[in-house]
Amino acid sequence: MNTTDPLAAADELNRRAGAWRSEPATDPNIEALALAVSANLPVLLWGEPGIGKSAGMRQLADALAVPLETVIASVHEPSDFAGLPVIGDDPAADGVPMAPPDWAVRLARAGRGLVFFDELSSAPPAVQAALLRVVLERRVGSLALPEPVRVVAAANPPSSAADGWHLSPPLANRFVHLRWTHSPRTVARGMAGTWPQVSIPLVDAAKIPSAVARARGAISGFLTARPGLAHHLPADAEARGGAWPSPRTWEMALRLLAVGYAAGAGREAVAAAVIGVIGDGAGIELLSYLEQLDLPDPDRVLADPGSFDLPERGDRQLAFLTAVVAAVQGDLTRRRWEAGWTVLAKAVDAGVPDVAARAAVDLAALRDTAWPVPAGIDGFVELLQLSGALDG
């Protein structure tokens, strides 16, 4: 170090003050964000400035081994997101393409990555409108972002923002809304030189079929028991600008739940992600339902269909049988299809064929016409003949 150069000495001081070590930790904020990013859903982080949203994005990008582009929305013009017109040789024939900004070009060249739009609520309305088009349509000017590019935005909570910014209900219903908080104890420890290194839940490819089947069974079973929650627009404006249940957000919840199962994510992270799309009321009800559900792994049951016991409760039976049919559909073979009928036959033996009726129609629809009708179908023949599922 050059002791005669005051700036060199200052730089050395800054280097030492900025040096820190990490220790393993859990953080539901980052884990829930990882689930939403893995599910390729647009995310909106609600939190005060300076509480670690950018640091969380860097941790996530490092864990996924993808580039991160941070764009401060409040210091940009609408053309930075809508693109600048570029006049070609024959505009009347070719149109006028809109040139994308450099950050979008870098992500397109990389073919994957994270783009983080910070301070969305502090940007002028025209900038917000142009940026939301990027978030929802994944287009920047004339450039379409590759599918492996994930999009995250951040905004100040409406209750604390000076301009009281709210999303319209149609826009709000397209986001995963995550409340980003901080722990004073974590900050204090960080000032002492130790920051947490969070383990990011990553999807295990081997668990994908079973995870999707379990999620389908759980969501379908819950909505069958609580049909009134399939669509419920909140009464007050602030709630409408956040998460609430609709067919769109239930599909988002299904994807988040499937990612959570496939990644082995913690309960708090799954809860935050699911509540972030269907809201507090429906989300808490669903989570309570899932705690009591405890579905068997449908792939294991299909591998040995004679060795399991049908759940006793009707809602669990329906959810389980739906998951079994979804698992067969995800990896359709004659052996798995016939095993599915063995599973459904247990519902007939248990005296609840009505619970399995819908699953039977769906399973019959998967049949290859070259496959013979299995014995387990006997209890459903009349129903399937009425539905036409046995034709051919």
Helices and strands as residue ranges (DSSP letters): H 6-18, E 21-25, H 28-38, E 43-46, H 53-64, E 68-72, G 73-75, H 79-82, E 84-85, H 91-94, E 98-99, H 102-110, E 113-118, G 120-122, H 125-137, E 139-140, E 143-144, E 149-155, H 169-172, E 176-179, H 184-191, E 194-198, G 205-207, H 208-225, G 227-229, H 237-240, H 247-263, H 267-293, H 298-303, G 305-307, H 314-330, H 334-349, H 353-364, G 375-380, H 381-387
